[in-house]
Amino acid sequence: MTSNRVAVAAVLLLLLFIFGSVGYWFWANFEQEIKEVRSDMSVEARRNPWLAAERLLDRLGMQVESRSGRHYLTTPPDEIGVLFVKDLGAPLPQARQTDLLKWVESGGHLVVSPGRLIDDETNHPLLEYFGIELSSTDIESDDEEDARVIALPGNDEELAVEFDPDRWFLVESDYEYWEAPADDFPNLLIFSWGEGWITFLTDNRYWDNSRIGDSDNALLLARLTADYDKAWLLYSTQMPSLLRLLWQWAPYLIASISVLIILMLWRMTERIGPRRFLAYSQRRNLLEHLKAASEYAWRTDPATGLLEGARRQVEKRWLASHPLLLRLEPPARCQWLAERTGLTPQSIEQALYGREGESGQLIKTTVNLQRLLSALHPQTKKR
């Protein structure tokens, strides 16, 4: 008993030594390395240009929601937070604009950009309400990629943000506002409105997925949301497609209709009712085929269907056996055959060249054709 325990202990010590040696060798020869591998932009990132901004605010501890459409412009959120609008888009009805300003007045923060400019386009009503006009130049600037230094109200921290240098605001407003940079070409305007704020930006391309990590672009986003716990990123004000709206508001209906269509298509492939069998499901033999063909010929044209073929065969065999018949006319040919067969020339002429007659005449003609064939081959007669 003692020897067994010693053996088991020795085996365990040996296994422990082996595993320990392998672990030490692995630890001494391998090391953990973190490597960054760039991949193609995901489908979600291609759809949402502010996906990186959403992830940033989420890491800062905020509740973030990204969406498209004009829902939050026409119907502001029920909660207080920061609403970022990438492009104001088409003008809002007066009642909707009033509701949006009431949401700001109750403590919300609206951060908007007019978006792209179109020739001969009137100014957006929201900008006109605050006496703002967006101006731009068609001359390309050499310092297009240079960041502009700005400072937010109540904070002396300077931020380098990559605003578009070819766009700026012209302001003739009766309301108090903060502008940055503090020169004649501001890119950022902040209006105090009730308990909230409205921030106008000439552009917001620096928050896109490919540029938010440059300069202090991300820091500006963080500073504008510092006093709030929730943010909404409206990355597109274009109305979504009807199918997308249906899937968003009635997904169970779309799923049910899809399943119903699949079941209908599957049902259409199935037969309805008992299987139909043909009267003649088996193949006929040769005799049945000949019988059916002869019956059809008899019903349609007895003379043409039965006599003509027999006449041609009998005459063809006599001409092949006696080529001199080729030089004779039909009357002389019938006379020559009558001398050698025992039939009258009239019977032979009626059998070979006669016209269609009654059923009795047809039978008689058939018998004469058989006699002519037997006279050509007398050895075929029965003995």
Secondary structure, 3 states (H helix, E strand, C coil): CHHHHHHHHHHHHHHHHHHHHHHHHHHHHCCCCCCCCCCCCCHHHHHCCCHHHHHHHHHCCCEEEEEECCHHHHCCCCCCCEEEECCCCCCCCHHHHHHHHHHHHCCCEEEECCCCCCCCCCCCHHHHHCCEEEEECCCCCCCCCCCEEEECCCCCCEEEECCCCCEEEEECCCCCEEEECCCCCCCEEEEEECCEEEEEECCCHHHCCCCCCCCCHHHHHHHHCCCCCEEEEEEECCCCCHHHHHHHHCHHHHHHHHHHHHHHHHHHHCCCCCCCCCCCCCCCCHHHHHHHHHHHHHHHCHHHHHHHHHHHHHHHHHHHHCHHHHHCCHHHHHHHHHHHHCCCHHHHHHHHHCCCCCHHHHHHHHHHHHHHHHHHCHHHCCC
